[in-house]
Amino acid sequence: MKSQTASTFRYSMKCILCLAAAAVLIIPVPPVQAGASEHERHSAPAKLVQIVRDATRHFQDVNVATSANYKQFLGCVSGPDHGAMGIHYVNFELVGDGLIDATQPEALIYEPLKNGQLRLVGVEYIVDAETWLKNNKGEAPVLEGQSFQFVGTPNRYGIGSIFELHVWAWRDNPNGAFVDWNNEVSCEGQ
């Protein structure tokens, strides 16, 4: 009787182990990963993000920006279905020069805070599309490996066709440092 019980026990254990092995092969198990924000804290920022930080650190005070010929353009820009950009302070002389310089963004982007203050969150590089294409053999602009987005006309901003590139140098964007809309930025403080 003991040998039959032992034999049944061994057979049952083999079945359980086979079923467990089969389950590992059949049932998908998502890999364990560190959270995105934890990973981002430990990685070096993209080269362009660091260039922007170095070039705009002094613009964290919006008064410094206005004294450098940056003027508020429109109100706080919210996304069509998520996120926001913030309030753009644009240097129209830089927009009109037809050039792109990583150390001189055409627009500084500020997030309005509930206490009435503005927090620098990023920049936007902007160039007139027609001028750029005419002067650059019809090729769209690229800055430090980042391709610009084309914004045709008519558009919600009431401006002519442009190429633009956002860089979220001062506020993490869960969708990437160069994506237009940032889910971490809000216009609710305005």
VMD Tcl script that draws the C-alpha trace (Angstrom):
set ca {
  {0.00 0.00 0.00}
  {2.86 2.33 0.85}
  {4.50 1.80 -2.53}
  {1.23 2.49 -4.37}
  {0.75 5.73 -2.36}
  {4.35 6.78 -3.02}
  {3.96 5.99 -6.69}
  {0.73 8.01 -6.89}
  {2.41 10.89 -5.04}
  {5.39 10.89 -7.46}
  {3.04 10.74 -10.46}
  {0.97 13.66 -9.07}
  {4.09 15.75 -8.44}
  {5.33 15.10 -12.00}
  {1.94 16.23 -13.35}
  {2.00 19.40 -11.24}
  {5.55 20.22 -12.39}
  {4.62 19.58 -16.03}
  {1.56 21.81 -15.74}
  {3.64 24.56 -14.11}
  {6.24 24.33 -16.88}
  {3.53 24.46 -19.54}
  {1.94 27.48 -17.85}
  {5.25 29.34 -17.98}
  {5.39 28.74 -21.73}
  {1.73 29.58 -22.39}
  {0.82 32.43 -20.03}
  {2.52 35.71 -20.95}
  {4.19 37.41 -18.03}
  {5.17 41.06 -18.51}
  {8.83 41.75 -17.76}
  {9.58 43.66 -14.58}
  {10.90 47.12 -15.41}
  {11.95 50.16 -13.47}
  {9.46 53.01 -13.65}
  {10.09 55.53 -16.44}
  {10.71 58.39 -14.05}
  {13.21 56.34 -12.06}
  {15.05 55.42 -15.26}
  {15.06 59.00 -16.51}
  {16.58 60.27 -13.28}
  {19.60 58.06 -13.83}
  {20.13 58.61 -17.54}
  {21.90 61.54 -19.10}
  {19.66 63.97 -21.00}
  {19.78 64.13 -24.78}
  {22.48 66.46 -26.09}
  {19.94 69.06 -27.26}
  {18.20 69.05 -23.87}
  {21.50 69.86 -22.18}
  {22.28 72.59 -24.72}
  {18.88 74.16 -24.01}
  {19.39 73.99 -20.26}
  {22.76 75.67 -20.52}
  {21.45 78.37 -22.90}
  {18.22 79.18 -21.03}
  {19.06 78.76 -17.36}
  {18.99 82.56 -16.89}
  {15.47 82.73 -18.40}
  {13.91 80.90 -15.47}
  {12.94 84.41 -14.36}
  {10.41 85.60 -16.97}
  {11.53 89.21 -16.36}
  {14.93 88.32 -17.78}
  {13.17 86.89 -20.84}
  {11.09 90.02 -21.43}
  {14.19 92.20 -21.11}
  {15.80 90.02 -23.83}
  {12.95 90.84 -26.26}
  {10.76 87.79 -25.60}
  {7.07 88.81 -25.68}
  {4.03 86.80 -24.63}
  {2.24 85.32 -27.65}
  {-1.33 84.12 -27.10}
  {-2.44 82.68 -23.78}
  {-1.69 79.32 -22.25}
  {-1.88 76.67 -24.99}
  {-3.73 73.49 -23.97}
  {-3.72 70.29 -25.99}
  {-6.72 69.38 -28.13}
  {-7.34 66.24 -26.06}
  {-4.54 66.03 -23.47}
  {-1.67 67.91 -21.94}
  {-0.56 71.44 -22.67}
  {2.37 73.48 -23.90}
  {2.05 76.51 -21.66}
  {2.54 80.22 -22.31}
  {4.92 81.05 -25.15}
  {7.20 84.06 -24.93}
  {8.45 84.62 -28.47}
  {11.41 86.61 -29.75}
  {10.03 87.65 -33.15}
  {13.43 88.90 -34.34}
  {14.77 85.36 -33.96}
  {11.69 83.93 -35.69}
  {12.22 86.29 -38.63}
  {15.94 85.68 -39.13}
  {15.42 82.38 -40.97}
  {18.12 80.68 -38.89}
  {18.14 77.94 -36.28}
  {20.63 78.18 -33.42}
  {20.42 75.65 -30.57}
  {21.59 78.30 -28.10}
  {18.94 80.83 -29.16}
  {15.45 79.34 -29.14}
  {12.78 81.49 -30.78}
  {10.30 80.83 -27.95}
  {10.50 80.16 -24.22}
  {7.62 78.18 -22.71}
  {6.33 78.88 -19.22}
  {3.76 77.03 -17.13}
  {1.43 79.26 -15.09}
  {1.40 78.29 -11.41}
  {-1.49 78.76 -8.99}
  {0.50 81.37 -7.02}
  {0.68 83.60 -10.13}
  {4.31 82.76 -10.89}
  {5.55 81.33 -14.19}
  {7.85 78.31 -14.37}
  {10.14 77.79 -17.38}
  {9.36 74.30 -18.72}
  {10.81 74.25 -22.23}
  {11.54 76.02 -25.48}
  {10.34 75.99 -29.04}
  {12.45 76.48 -32.15}
  {10.41 78.14 -34.90}
  {11.30 79.03 -38.47}
  {9.15 80.28 -41.35}
  {8.64 77.25 -43.61}
  {8.78 79.08 -46.95}
  {11.97 80.94 -46.06}
  {13.65 77.83 -44.68}
  {12.79 75.63 -47.67}
  {13.93 78.30 -50.14}
  {17.30 78.72 -48.38}
  {17.92 75.02 -47.61}
  {17.34 73.16 -50.89}
  {13.80 72.16 -49.90}
  {14.92 70.09 -46.91}
  {13.13 70.29 -43.58}
  {15.20 71.47 -40.60}
  {16.95 69.10 -38.21}
  {18.67 70.25 -35.00}
  {21.08 67.94 -33.15}
  {19.40 64.94 -34.80}
  {15.83 66.07 -34.01}
  {13.50 66.65 -36.96}
  {11.18 69.64 -36.90}
  {7.39 69.33 -37.28}
  {5.61 71.13 -40.11}
  {2.61 73.30 -39.12}
  {0.65 74.34 -42.20}
  {-1.74 77.21 -42.62}
  {-4.45 77.88 -41.66}
  {-3.76 76.81 -38.10}
  {-5.14 77.48 -34.63}
  {-2.44 80.10 -33.97}
  {-3.31 82.35 -36.91}
  {0.24 82.35 -38.29}
  {1.81 81.31 -41.59}
  {3.34 77.88 -42.22}
  {6.25 77.08 -39.93}
  {8.60 74.34 -38.88}
  {8.79 73.90 -35.12}
  {10.51 71.76 -32.52}
  {9.70 71.65 -28.81}
  {12.33 70.77 -26.24}
  {11.09 70.03 -22.71}
  {14.37 70.84 -20.99}
  {12.98 72.02 -17.66}
  {9.95 69.72 -17.24}
  {9.98 65.99 -17.90}
  {7.57 64.83 -20.59}
  {6.50 61.19 -20.19}
  {6.06 61.02 -23.98}
  {9.57 62.29 -24.76}
  {11.63 65.45 -24.59}
  {10.73 66.53 -28.14}
  {6.97 65.83 -28.28}
  {4.72 68.89 -28.78}
  {2.25 68.25 -25.94}
  {3.31 67.58 -22.36}
  {0.89 65.78 -20.03}
  {2.82 67.12 -17.05}
  {2.16 70.77 -18.02}
  {-1.14 72.44 -17.19}
  {-2.86 75.74 -17.88}
  {-5.01 75.45 -14.75}
  {-2.79 77.89 -12.82}
  {-3.67 80.75 -15.16}
}
mol new
graphics top color blue
foreach p $ca { graphics top sphere $p radius 0.5 }
foreach p [lrange $ca 0 end-1] q [lrange $ca 1 end] { graphics top cylinder $p $q radius 0.2 }
display resetview
